[in-house]
């Protein structure tokens, strides 16, 4: 099956073959969501194509976190009509949303780093090969 780049990113697939999974466990397994395959199980690509590649994912993760915080803050402001109790309406919801989003944020930032900034190109012939 041919996947678009977007589908491969959402599905956490390899940037070269778009078939092999990047992560070992599904995101909802709280103790295992961060475990990555060292190499693509389908095409054998080493995911950390250069040392410290995923250091850059921290900046993507930071941007996503700030976006979530601002989004929840604005949403709370609009829904509750500028509430006075900042703990109840801003700090607690923002903290909870940020913590709940950790697995998503961690994984999508690494996948974005792999797909957009690692320099690995999609090779269609690899996606059709079965191992
Ligand atoms: Zn692959």
Backbone and ligand atoms as CSV (ligand in chain L), in Angstrom:
chain,resi,resn,atom,element,x,y,z
A,1,UNK,N,N,0.837,-1.198,0.000
A,1,UNK,CA,C,0.000,0.000,0.000
A,1,UNK,C,C,0.876,1.254,0.000
A,2,UNK,N,N,0.570,2.161,-0.902
A,2,UNK,CA,C,1.311,3.416,-0.972
A,2,UNK,C,C,0.780,4.384,0.088
A,3,UNK,N,N,1.695,4.939,0.871
A,3,UNK,CA,C,1.287,5.939,1.857
A,3,UNK,C,C,1.843,7.291,1.414
A,4,UNK,N,N,1.050,8.326,1.642
A,4,UNK,CA,C,1.581,9.663,1.411
A,4,UNK,C,C,2.527,10.001,2.564
A,5,UNK,N,N,3.297,11.065,2.379
A,5,UNK,CA,C,4.209,11.485,3.444
A,5,UNK,C,C,3.420,11.793,4.720
A,6,UNK,N,N,2.278,12.466,4.549
A,6,UNK,CA,C,1.449,12.819,5.698
A,6,UNK,C,C,0.944,11.572,6.418
A,7,UNK,N,N,0.467,10.588,5.648
A,7,UNK,CA,C,-0.019,9.346,6.253
A,7,UNK,C,C,1.104,8.625,6.990
A,8,UNK,N,N,2.304,8.639,6.396
A,8,UNK,CA,C,3.447,7.990,7.043
A,8,UNK,C,C,3.811,8.694,8.350
A,9,UNK,N,N,3.709,10.023,8.342
A,9,UNK,CA,C,4.032,10.773,9.559
A,9,UNK,C,C,2.996,10.509,10.644
A,10,UNK,N,N,1.722,10.574,10.288
A,10,UNK,CA,C,0.657,10.328,11.275
A,10,UNK,C,C,0.749,8.895,11.808
A,11,UNK,N,N,1.082,7.962,10.928
A,11,UNK,CA,C,1.170,6.564,11.335
A,11,UNK,C,C,2.492,6.195,11.981
A,12,UNK,N,N,3.436,7.138,12.074
A,12,UNK,CA,C,4.730,6.858,12.690
A,12,UNK,C,C,5.541,5.851,11.894
A,13,UNK,N,N,5.604,6.046,10.587
A,13,UNK,CA,C,6.312,5.095,9.722
A,13,UNK,C,C,7.657,5.663,9.279
A,14,UNK,N,N,8.483,4.768,8.781
A,14,UNK,CA,C,9.829,5.093,8.304
A,14,UNK,C,C,9.778,6.129,7.172
A,15,UNK,N,N,10.672,7.115,7.166
A,15,UNK,CA,C,10.648,8.114,6.100
A,15,UNK,C,C,11.137,7.579,4.752
A,16,UNK,N,N,11.916,6.500,4.754
A,16,UNK,CA,C,12.458,5.981,3.488
A,16,UNK,C,C,11.498,5.022,2.792
A,17,UNK,N,N,10.933,4.055,3.527
A,17,UNK,CA,C,10.034,3.079,2.881
A,17,UNK,C,C,8.557,3.347,3.198
A,18,UNK,N,N,8.290,4.124,4.243
A,18,UNK,CA,C,6.920,4.426,4.697
A,18,UNK,C,C,6.157,3.163,5.088
A,19,UNK,N,N,6.860,2.095,5.396
A,19,UNK,CA,C,6.229,0.842,5.794
A,19,UNK,C,C,6.556,0.487,7.241
A,20,UNK,N,N,7.848,0.473,7.577
A,20,UNK,CA,C,8.263,0.053,8.904
A,20,UNK,C,C,7.881,1.056,9.976
A,21,UNK,N,N,7.490,0.539,11.133
A,21,UNK,CA,C,7.105,1.417,12.235
A,21,UNK,C,C,8.347,1.986,12.909
A,22,UNK,N,N,8.249,3.232,13.344
A,22,UNK,CA,C,9.355,3.876,14.053
A,22,UNK,C,C,9.368,3.443,15.512
A,23,UNK,N,N,8.186,3.329,16.112
A,23,UNK,CA,C,8.097,3.017,17.536
A,23,UNK,C,C,7.681,1.566,17.756
A,24,UNK,N,N,8.132,1.006,18.878
A,24,UNK,CA,C,7.880,-0.403,19.170
A,24,UNK,C,C,6.478,-0.650,19.718
A,25,UNK,N,N,5.976,0.286,20.508
A,25,UNK,CA,C,4.695,0.071,21.198
A,25,UNK,C,C,3.737,1.196,20.829
A,26,UNK,N,N,2.428,0.961,20.955
A,26,UNK,CA,C,1.465,2.027,20.693
A,26,UNK,C,C,1.575,3.140,21.731
A,27,UNK,N,N,1.091,4.319,21.384
A,27,UNK,CA,C,1.274,5.506,22.217
A,27,UNK,C,C,0.575,5.391,23.561
A,28,UNK,N,N,-0.465,4.566,23.663
A,28,UNK,CA,C,-1.218,4.511,24.924
A,28,UNK,C,C,-0.549,3.618,25.976
A,29,UNK,N,N,0.521,2.919,25.609
A,29,UNK,CA,C,1.248,2.152,26.623
A,29,UNK,C,C,2.229,3.102,27.310
A,30,UNK,N,N,1.801,3.605,28.440
A,30,UNK,CA,C,2.466,4.722,29.093
A,30,UNK,C,C,3.939,4.448,29.400
A,31,UNK,N,N,4.279,3.206,29.726
A,31,UNK,CA,C,5.666,2.922,30.093
A,31,UNK,C,C,6.543,2.615,28.877
A,32,UNK,N,N,5.936,2.412,27.717
A,32,UNK,CA,C,6.718,1.989,26.555
A,32,UNK,C,C,6.597,2.901,25.342
A,33,UNK,N,N,5.807,3.961,25.438
A,33,UNK,CA,C,5.504,4.745,24.240
A,33,UNK,C,C,6.746,5.362,23.595
A,34,UNK,N,N,7.822,5.531,24.356
A,34,UNK,CA,C,9.001,6.216,23.817
A,34,UNK,C,C,10.012,5.263,23.175
A,35,UNK,N,N,9.794,3.971,23.276
A,35,UNK,CA,C,10.777,3.026,22.735
A,35,UNK,C,C,10.739,3.000,21.215
A,36,UNK,N,N,11.892,3.242,20.620
A,36,UNK,CA,C,11.997,3.271,19.159
A,36,UNK,C,C,12.790,2.071,18.673
A,37,UNK,N,N,12.477,1.636,17.457
A,37,UNK,CA,C,13.340,0.675,16.795
A,37,UNK,C,C,14.629,1.404,16.433
A,38,UNK,N,N,15.760,0.722,16.563
A,38,UNK,CA,C,17.013,1.355,16.147
A,38,UNK,C,C,17.090,1.431,14.623
A,39,UNK,N,N,16.628,0.362,13.973
A,39,UNK,CA,C,16.596,0.311,12.513
A,39,UNK,C,C,15.165,0.046,12.059
A,40,UNK,N,N,14.855,0.489,10.849
A,40,UNK,CA,C,13.522,0.229,10.297
A,40,UNK,C,C,13.336,-1.276,10.137
A,41,UNK,N,N,12.227,-1.836,10.665
A,41,UNK,CA,C,12.003,-3.284,10.526
A,41,UNK,C,C,11.750,-3.705,9.072
A,42,UNK,N,N,11.432,-2.766,8.205
A,42,UNK,CA,C,11.129,-3.108,6.809
A,42,UNK,C,C,12.344,-2.927,5.890
A,43,UNK,N,N,12.991,-1.764,5.936
A,43,UNK,CA,C,14.087,-1.489,4.993
A,43,UNK,C,C,15.457,-1.414,5.658
A,44,UNK,N,N,15.505,-1.430,6.974
A,44,UNK,CA,C,16.786,-1.441,7.660
A,44,UNK,C,C,17.437,-0.078,7.867
A,45,UNK,N,N,16.743,0.987,7.539
A,45,UNK,CA,C,17.301,2.332,7.743
A,45,UNK,C,C,17.575,2.560,9.225
A,46,UNK,N,N,18.784,3.050,9.529
A,46,UNK,CA,C,19.071,3.435,10.917
A,46,UNK,C,C,18.385,4.777,11.158
A,47,UNK,N,N,17.458,4.806,12.130
A,47,UNK,CA,C,16.645,6.007,12.318
A,47,UNK,C,C,17.462,7.213,12.777
A,48,UNK,N,N,18.433,6.977,13.647
A,48,UNK,CA,C,19.258,8.106,14.075
A,48,UNK,C,C,20.375,8.248,13.042
A,49,UNK,N,N,20.036,8.880,11.911
A,49,UNK,CA,C,20.952,8.916,10.772
A,49,UNK,C,C,22.235,9.680,11.083
A,50,UNK,N,N,22.200,10.550,12.047
A,50,UNK,CA,C,23.412,11.203,12.519
A,50,UNK,C,C,23.305,11.367,14.030
A,51,UNK,N,N,24.435,11.399,14.723
A,51,UNK,CA,C,24.364,11.496,16.192
A,51,UNK,C,C,23.627,12.760,16.619
A,52,UNK,N,N,22.749,12.613,17.571
A,52,UNK,CA,C,22.025,13.761,18.108
A,52,UNK,C,C,20.903,14.270,17.234
A,53,UNK,N,N,20.466,13.466,16.267
A,53,UNK,CA,C,19.372,13.909,15.387
A,53,UNK,C,C,18.146,14.281,16.196
A,54,UNK,N,N,17.844,13.489,17.215
A,54,UNK,CA,C,16.601,13.707,17.945
A,54,UNK,C,C,16.716,14.822,18.981
A,55,UNK,N,N,17.892,15.407,19.119
A,55,UNK,CA,C,18.032,16.607,19.942
A,55,UNK,C,C,17.150,17.712,19.366
A,56,UNK,N,N,17.120,17.796,18.047
A,56,UNK,CA,C,16.293,18.807,17.382
A,56,UNK,C,C,14.812,18.598,17.610
A,57,UNK,N,N,14.424,17.339,17.895
A,57,UNK,CA,C,13.004,17.058,18.142
A,57,UNK,C,C,12.521,17.760,19.404
A,58,UNK,N,N,13.439,18.059,20.319
A,58,UNK,CA,C,13.054,18.772,21.539
A,58,UNK,C,C,12.486,20.144,21.209
A,59,UNK,N,N,13.034,20.790,20.188
A,59,UNK,CA,C,12.551,22.128,19.836
A,59,UNK,C,C,11.165,22.046,19.199
A,60,UNK,N,N,10.951,21.005,18.402
A,60,UNK,CA,C,9.628,20.782,17.812
A,60,UNK,C,C,8.628,20.488,18.924
A,61,UNK,N,N,9.036,19.634,19.867
A,61,UNK,CA,C,8.191,19.290,20.995
A,61,UNK,C,C,7.844,20.532,21.815
A,62,UNK,N,N,8.832,21.381,22.004
A,62,UNK,CA,C,8.612,22.625,22.750
A,62,UNK,C,C,7.570,23.497,22.045
A,63,UNK,N,N,7.698,23.622,20.726
A,63,UNK,CA,C,6.748,24.438,19.965
A,63,UNK,C,C,5.339,23.866,20.057
A,64,UNK,N,N,5.223,22.547,19.967
A,64,UNK,CA,C,3.899,21.917,20.074
A,64,UNK,C,C,3.326,22.139,21.470
A,65,UNK,N,N,4.169,21.995,22.499
A,65,UNK,CA,C,3.707,22.212,23.882
A,65,UNK,C,C,3.192,23.633,24.081
A,66,UNK,N,N,3.936,24.595,23.571
A,66,UNK,CA,C,3.502,25.995,23.708
A,66,UNK,C,C,2.183,26.201,22.970
A,67,UNK,N,N,2.051,25.588,21.800
A,67,UNK,CA,C,0.800,25.688,21.046
A,67,UNK,C,C,-0.374,25.121,21.820
A,68,UNK,N,N,-0.152,23.963,22.456
A,68,UNK,CA,C,-1.224,23.348,23.268
A,68,UNK,C,C,-1.578,24.262,24.438
A,69,UNK,N,N,-0.557,24.802,25.107
A,69,UNK,CA,C,-0.813,25.667,26.267
A,69,UNK,C,C,-1.587,26.923,25.866
A,70,UNK,N,N,-1.167,27.553,24.781
A,70,UNK,CA,C,-1.867,28.760,24.329
A,70,UNK,C,C,-3.289,28.406,23.895
A,71,UNK,N,N,-3.428,27.294,23.176
A,71,UNK,CA,C,-4.759,26.877,22.718
A,71,UNK,C,C,-5.709,26.624,23.871
A,72,UNK,N,N,-5.256,25.891,24.889
A,72,UNK,CA,C,-6.110,25.599,26.049
A,72,UNK,C,C,-6.420,26.897,26.810
A,73,UNK,N,N,-5.416,27.755,26.934
A,73,UNK,CA,C,-5.610,29.029,27.631
A,73,UNK,C,C,-6.645,29.902,26.942
A,74,UNK,N,N,-6.536,30.016,25.633
A,74,UNK,CA,C,-7.491,30.834,24.873
A,74,UNK,C,C,-8.882,30.198,24.932
A,75,UNK,N,N,-8.925,28.871,24.790
A,75,UNK,CA,C,-10.207,28.161,24.862
A,75,UNK,C,C,-10.892,28.396,26.213
A,76,UNK,N,N,-10.121,28.290,27.289
A,76,UNK,CA,C,-10.659,28.522,28.621
A,76,UNK,C,C,-11.134,29.967,28.771
A,77,UNK,N,N,-10.357,30.883,28.232
A,77,UNK,CA,C,-10.723,32.309,28.288
A,77,UNK,C,C,-12.061,32.546,27.592
A,78,UNK,N,N,-12.224,31.945,26.417
A,78,UNK,CA,C,-13.446,32.156,25.630
A,78,UNK,C,C,-14.637,31.444,26.265
A,79,UNK,N,N,-14.444,30.176,26.641
A,79,UNK,CA,C,-15.567,29.383,27.176
A,79,UNK,C,C,-16.062,29.938,28.513
A,80,UNK,N,N,-15.113,30.281,29.415
A,80,UNK,CA,C,-15.501,30.715,30.756
A,80,UNK,C,C,-15.544,32.232,30.902
A,81,UNK,N,N,-15.431,32.950,29.805
A,81,UNK,CA,C,-15.595,34.405,29.782
A,81,UNK,C,C,-14.650,35.116,30.766
A,82,UNK,N,N,-13.366,34.963,30.537
A,82,UNK,CA,C,-12.322,35.609,31.337
A,82,UNK,C,C,-12.489,35.357,32.841
A,83,UNK,N,N,-12.337,34.090,33.271
A,83,UNK,CA,C,-12.560,33.758,34.696
A,83,UNK,C,C,-11.490,34.368,35.604
A,84,UNK,N,N,-11.854,34.561,36.883
A,84,UNK,CA,C,-10.922,35.143,37.855
A,84,UNK,C,C,-10.022,34.088,38.484
A,85,UNK,N,N,-10.540,32.894,38.679
A,85,UNK,CA,C,-9.764,31.835,39.338
A,85,UNK,C,C,-8.781,31.203,38.343
A,86,UNK,N,N,-7.549,31.706,38.321
A,86,UNK,CA,C,-6.602,31.221,37.307
A,86,UNK,C,C,-6.187,29.777,37.552
A,87,UNK,N,N,-6.163,29.336,38.821
A,87,UNK,CA,C,-5.786,27.944,39.088
A,87,UNK,C,C,-6.788,26.976,38.485
A,88,UNK,N,N,-8.059,27.249,38.736
A,88,UNK,CA,C,-9.109,26.340,38.276
A,88,UNK,C,C,-9.295,26.378,36.766
A,89,UNK,N,N,-9.169,27.542,36.161
A,89,UNK,CA,C,-9.530,27.673,34.756
A,89,UNK,C,C,-8.334,27.749,33.805
A,90,UNK,N,N,-7.161,28.003,34.311
A,90,UNK,CA,C,-5.998,28.086,33.421
A,90,UNK,C,C,-4.907,27.076,33.785
A,91,UNK,N,N,-4.373,27.178,34.974
A,91,UNK,CA,C,-3.172,26.404,35.318
A,91,UNK,C,C,-3.442,24.904,35.358
A,92,UNK,N,N,-4.509,24.490,36.021
A,92,UNK,CA,C,-4.799,23.050,36.102
A,92,UNK,C,C,-5.156,22.463,34.727
A,93,UNK,N,N,-6.084,23.081,33.962
A,93,UNK,CA,C,-6.370,22.498,32.634
A,93,UNK,C,C,-5.153,22.480,31.709
A,94,UNK,N,N,-4.348,23.520,31.743
A,94,UNK,CA,C,-3.165,23.567,30.866
A,94,UNK,C,C,-2.163,22.492,31.273
A,95,UNK,N,N,-1.972,22.333,32.590
A,95,UNK,CA,C,-1.039,21.310,33.072
A,95,UNK,C,C,-1.522,19.915,32.703
A,96,UNK,N,N,-2.810,19.653,32.927
A,96,UNK,CA,C,-3.359,18.330,32.614
A,96,UNK,C,C,-3.262,18.052,31.116
A,97,UNK,N,N,-3.633,19.021,30.291
A,97,UNK,CA,C,-3.576,18.823,28.839
A,97,UNK,C,C,-2.140,18.582,28.382
A,98,UNK,N,N,-1.199,19.312,28.957
A,98,UNK,CA,C,0.208,19.138,28.583
A,98,UNK,C,C,0.708,17.747,28.947
A,99,UNK,N,N,0.314,17.272,30.134
A,99,UNK,CA,C,0.755,15.939,30.563
A,99,UNK,C,C,0.107,14.840,29.730
A,100,UNK,N,N,-1.167,15.004,29.425
A,100,UNK,CA,C,-1.866,14.002,28.612
A,100,UNK,C,C,-1.266,13.952,27.211
A,101,UNK,N,N,-0.786,15.084,26.728
A,101,UNK,CA,C,-0.252,15.157,25.370
A,101,UNK,C,C,1.200,14.678,25.253
A,102,UNK,N,N,1.832,14.326,26.372
A,102,UNK,CA,C,3.255,13.945,26.319
A,102,UNK,C,C,3.547,12.821,25.323
A,103,UNK,N,N,2.806,11.695,25.357
A,103,UNK,CA,C,3.136,10.630,24.388
A,103,UNK,C,C,2.975,11.084,22.940
A,104,UNK,N,N,1.891,11.778,22.646
A,104,UNK,CA,C,1.664,12.285,21.293
A,104,UNK,C,C,2.782,13.241,20.888
A,105,UNK,N,N,3.066,14.171,21.789
A,105,UNK,CA,C,4.049,15.211,21.513
A,105,UNK,C,C,5.442,14.615,21.283
A,106,UNK,N,N,5.831,13.699,22.156
A,106,UNK,CA,C,7.142,13.054,22.039
A,106,UNK,C,C,7.279,12.356,20.694
A,107,UNK,N,N,6.258,11.593,20.342
A,107,UNK,CA,C,6.343,10.781,19.127
A,107,UNK,C,C,6.244,11.620,17.875
A,108,UNK,N,N,5.297,12.554,17.834
A,108,UNK,CA,C,5.115,13.315,16.595
A,108,UNK,C,C,6.322,14.228,16.356
A,109,UNK,N,N,6.948,14.720,17.409
A,109,UNK,CA,C,8.106,15.587,17.201
A,109,UNK,C,C,9.288,14.793,16.640
A,110,UNK,N,N,9.467,13.559,17.090
A,110,UNK,CA,C,10.530,12.725,16.519
A,110,UNK,C,C,10.230,12.333,15.076
A,111,UNK,N,N,8.971,12.031,14.809
A,111,UNK,CA,C,8.593,11.657,13.444
A,111,UNK,C,C,8.754,12.860,12.503
A,112,UNK,N,N,8.361,14.043,12.964
A,112,UNK,CA,C,8.545,15.249,12.142
A,112,UNK,C,C,10.028,15.464,11.875
A,113,UNK,N,N,10.848,15.270,12.908
A,113,UNK,CA,C,12.301,15.428,12.737
A,113,UNK,C,C,12.828,14.447,11.694
A,114,UNK,N,N,12.369,13.202,11.773
A,114,UNK,CA,C,12.814,12.174,10.827
A,114,UNK,C,C,12.377,12.492,9.401
A,115,UNK,N,N,11.139,12.890,9.243
A,115,UNK,CA,C,10.584,13.074,7.903
A,115,UNK,C,C,10.997,14.385,7.266
A,116,UNK,N,N,11.123,15.448,8.050
A,116,UNK,CA,C,11.360,16.760,7.447
A,116,UNK,C,C,12.798,17.250,7.561
A,117,UNK,N,N,13.538,16.794,8.558
A,117,UNK,CA,C,14.851,17.386,8.786
A,117,UNK,C,C,16.012,16.395,8.786
A,118,UNK,N,N,15.759,15.119,8.531
A,118,UNK,CA,C,16.864,14.154,8.574
A,118,UNK,C,C,17.571,14.015,7.233
A,119,UNK,N,N,16.950,14.495,6.154
A,119,UNK,CA,C,17.553,14.359,4.836
A,119,UNK,C,C,17.298,13.024,4.174
A,120,UNK,N,N,16.523,12.143,4.828
A,120,UNK,CA,C,16.195,10.834,4.245
A,120,UNK,C,C,15.059,11.033,3.239
A,121,UNK,N,N,15.251,10.470,2.052
A,121,UNK,CA,C,14.236,10.611,0.997
A,121,UNK,C,C,13.430,9.317,0.861
A,122,UNK,N,N,12.190,9.483,0.428
A,122,UNK,CA,C,11.306,8.338,0.180
A,122,UNK,C,C,11.810,7.569,-1.035
A,123,UNK,N,N,11.900,6.250,-0.914
A,123,UNK,CA,C,12.301,5.390,-2.026
A,123,UNK,C,C,11.169,4.417,-2.280
A,124,UNK,N,N,10.477,4.655,-3.373
A,124,UNK,CA,C,9.265,3.899,-3.661
A,124,UNK,C,C,9.535,2.405,-3.824
A,125,UNK,N,N,10.673,2.060,-4.417
A,125,UNK,CA,C,10.970,0.647,-4.638
A,125,UNK,C,C,11.141,-0.124,-3.323
A,126,UNK,N,N,11.541,0.586,-2.258
A,126,UNK,CA,C,11.683,-0.071,-0.962
A,126,UNK,C,C,10.324,-0.366,-0.324
A,127,UNK,N,N,9.341,0.488,-0.593
A,127,UNK,CA,C,8.041,0.275,0.035
A,127,UNK,C,C,7.314,-0.913,-0.561
A,128,UNK,N,N,7.647,-1.281,-1.805
A,128,UNK,CA,C,6.983,-2.406,-2.444
A,128,UNK,C,C,7.646,-3.733,-2.106
A,129,UNK,N,N,8.894,-3.655,-1.683
A,129,UNK,CA,C,9.623,-4.889,-1.394
A,129,UNK,C,C,9.080,-5.541,-0.141
A,130,UNK,N,N,8.906,-6.833,-0.169
A,130,UNK,CA,C,8.497,-7.525,1.053
A,130,UNK,C,C,9.667,-8.355,1.557
A,131,UNK,N,N,9.857,-8.291,2.870
A,131,UNK,CA,C,10.996,-9.006,3.462
A,131,UNK,C,C,10.524,-10.275,4.114
L,1,ZN,ZN,ZN,12.033,1.755,6.259
